[in-house]
Amino acid sequence: VTPTVSYIETKSYDGTTFCIGFLTLTAAEGSAIRPEDRNELQVSGDIRWTSKEAGTKTVNVTNIYMTAGWEERYELTVGELRDVSWEDACITPANLSVSVKQDGSLYYSGKPQRAGIVKNVRTADNCEVAFTFGTRQGEETLTAVPEFTDTGTYTVYYKATAPNHIEK
């Protein structure tokens, strides 16, 4: 009998290769699985994504084995499967939880001033988050909060990025 991957579940990036999936058995060429055996003859194995990175679409299956007691009647054709792709299953980018707010107040001095900020971030794997800033949404190209000299209320936009996460 030949093990095949019958299902792989898409997951959100979590920094691991853990995978939820199922295997089934098919009869090898020139043989058959008896109808009365189909419900009890099962196959298992360790299914892992080939990489922990978002965008990964393939899995490896190792340590494949049948339920005990069937070795006299059936023989596995392989003990592992490599680089198996299952339809649209993949590791998707994780959500990036970000909040940014001004820390303290600024008072007119006639000189350029930069507001202090407090950033709160949460990632799936505690990785570093990069921030860029700008005075127009979609044009966040500065590595620091911009300075302002004139009195007024200013809006500063930010972009937060982290590997394997959805940009915010």
C-alpha positions as CSV (number, residue, x, y, z in Angstrom):
1,V,0.0,0.0,0.0
2,T,1.1,3.5,-0.7
3,P,0.6,6.4,1.7
4,T,-0.6,9.7,0.2
5,V,-1.4,13.1,1.7
6,S,-5.1,13.5,1.7
7,Y,-5.4,16.9,3.5
8,I,-3.2,19.8,4.7
9,E,-4.6,22.7,6.6
10,T,-3.5,26.2,5.9
11,K,-2.1,28.0,8.9
12,S,-1.1,31.5,10.0
13,Y,2.7,32.0,10.5
14,D,3.7,31.0,14.0
15,G,7.4,30.5,13.7
16,T,7.2,26.7,13.6
17,T,6.9,23.9,11.0
18,F,4.0,22.3,12.9
19,C,1.3,21.1,10.4
20,I,-2.1,19.6,10.6
21,G,-2.8,17.1,7.9
22,F,-4.0,13.6,7.1
23,L,-2.7,10.6,5.2
24,T,-4.6,7.9,3.4
25,L,-3.6,4.6,1.9
26,T,-4.1,3.5,-1.7
27,A,-3.4,0.2,-3.2
28,A,-0.1,-0.2,-5.0
29,E,-0.3,-1.1,-8.7
30,G,-1.4,-4.6,-9.2
31,S,-2.9,-5.0,-5.7
32,A,-6.0,-4.0,-3.8
33,I,-7.1,-3.1,-0.3
34,R,-9.9,-5.4,0.8
35,P,-13.2,-3.6,1.4
36,E,-13.6,-5.1,4.9
37,D,-10.1,-3.7,5.8
38,R,-10.7,-0.1,4.7
39,N,-12.2,1.1,8.0
40,E,-9.5,-0.3,10.3
41,L,-6.4,-0.1,8.1
42,Q,-5.0,3.4,9.0
43,V,-1.8,5.2,8.3
44,S,0.0,7.9,10.4
45,G,3.2,9.9,10.2
46,D,4.9,13.1,11.2
47,I,3.7,15.9,8.9
48,R,5.8,19.1,8.9
49,W,6.0,22.2,6.6
50,T,9.3,22.2,4.8
51,S,10.0,25.7,6.1
52,K,8.6,27.9,8.9
53,E,8.4,30.9,6.6
54,A,5.1,32.5,5.4
55,G,4.4,31.4,1.8
56,T,5.6,27.8,2.3
57,K,3.4,25.4,0.3
58,T,5.1,22.0,0.7
59,V,5.3,19.5,3.5
60,N,7.5,16.5,4.4
61,V,6.0,13.3,5.9
62,T,8.4,11.1,8.0
63,N,8.0,8.1,10.3
64,I,5.1,6.8,8.2
65,Y,3.5,3.7,9.7
66,M,0.3,1.6,9.5
67,T,-1.9,0.6,12.5
68,A,-0.4,-2.4,14.2
69,G,-1.3,-5.9,13.1
70,W,-1.6,-5.3,9.3
71,E,2.0,-6.1,8.4
72,E,1.2,-9.7,7.4
73,R,-1.4,-8.6,4.9
74,Y,-0.1,-5.2,3.7
75,E,3.4,-3.6,3.2
76,L,4.1,0.1,3.0
77,T,5.8,1.1,-0.3
78,V,7.5,4.1,1.3
79,G,8.4,5.3,4.8
80,E,8.5,9.1,4.0
81,L,7.2,11.6,1.5
82,R,9.2,14.8,0.5
83,D,8.1,18.2,-0.8
84,V,4.4,17.3,-1.1
85,S,2.1,20.2,-2.2
86,W,-1.6,20.1,-1.3
87,E,-3.8,22.4,-3.4
88,D,-3.9,25.9,-1.9
89,A,-2.6,25.0,1.5
90,C,0.3,27.2,2.8
91,I,1.6,29.2,5.7
92,T,0.0,32.7,5.5
93,P,1.5,35.8,7.0
94,A,0.6,36.4,10.6
95,N,-1.3,39.5,11.9
96,L,0.9,42.2,13.3
97,S,-0.6,44.0,16.3
98,V,0.6,47.6,16.5
99,S,-0.4,50.7,18.3
100,V,1.5,54.0,18.3
101,K,0.7,57.1,20.3
102,Q,2.3,60.4,21.2
103,D,4.2,60.5,24.5
104,G,3.9,63.9,26.3
105,S,3.2,67.3,24.8
106,L,5.2,69.8,22.8
107,Y,5.2,73.6,23.4
108,Y,6.2,76.2,20.8
109,S,9.8,77.2,21.0
110,G,10.5,78.5,17.5
111,K,12.9,75.5,16.9
112,P,12.2,72.2,15.3
113,Q,10.7,69.6,17.6
114,R,10.0,65.9,17.4
115,A,7.2,64.3,19.4
116,G,8.1,61.3,21.5
117,I,6.1,58.2,20.8
118,V,5.2,55.0,22.6
119,K,5.0,51.9,20.4
120,N,3.2,48.7,21.4
121,V,3.7,45.7,19.1
122,R,2.9,42.0,19.2
123,T,4.2,39.5,16.7
124,A,3.7,35.8,16.3
125,D,7.4,35.1,17.1
126,N,8.6,38.1,19.1
127,C,10.6,39.3,16.1
128,E,11.7,42.9,15.6
129,V,9.3,45.3,14.0
130,A,10.6,48.1,11.7
131,F,8.8,51.5,11.6
132,T,8.8,54.2,9.0
133,F,7.0,57.5,9.3
134,G,5.6,60.3,7.1
135,T,3.3,63.2,6.9
136,R,1.2,61.7,4.1
137,Q,-0.5,58.3,4.2
138,G,1.2,55.9,1.8
139,E,4.4,58.0,1.9
140,E,6.0,56.7,5.1
141,T,9.7,56.8,4.2
142,L,11.3,58.5,7.2
143,T,13.1,56.4,9.8
144,A,12.1,58.8,12.6
145,V,9.0,60.8,13.5
146,P,9.3,64.1,11.5
147,E,10.2,67.4,13.2
148,F,7.9,70.4,13.2
149,T,8.6,74.0,13.9
150,D,5.3,75.9,13.5
151,T,2.4,75.8,15.9
152,G,-0.4,73.5,15.0
153,T,-1.8,70.0,15.0
154,Y,0.0,67.5,12.9
155,T,-0.8,64.0,11.9
156,V,2.1,61.6,11.4
157,Y,1.5,58.3,9.6
158,Y,3.5,55.1,10.2
159,K,4.1,51.8,8.5
160,A,5.1,48.8,10.6
161,T,6.8,45.7,9.0
162,A,8.1,42.4,10.3
163,P,9.2,39.3,8.5
164,N,6.3,36.8,7.9
165,H,3.7,39.3,9.1
166,I,1.1,41.5,7.3
167,E,2.3,45.1,7.0
168,K,0.4,47.6,9.1
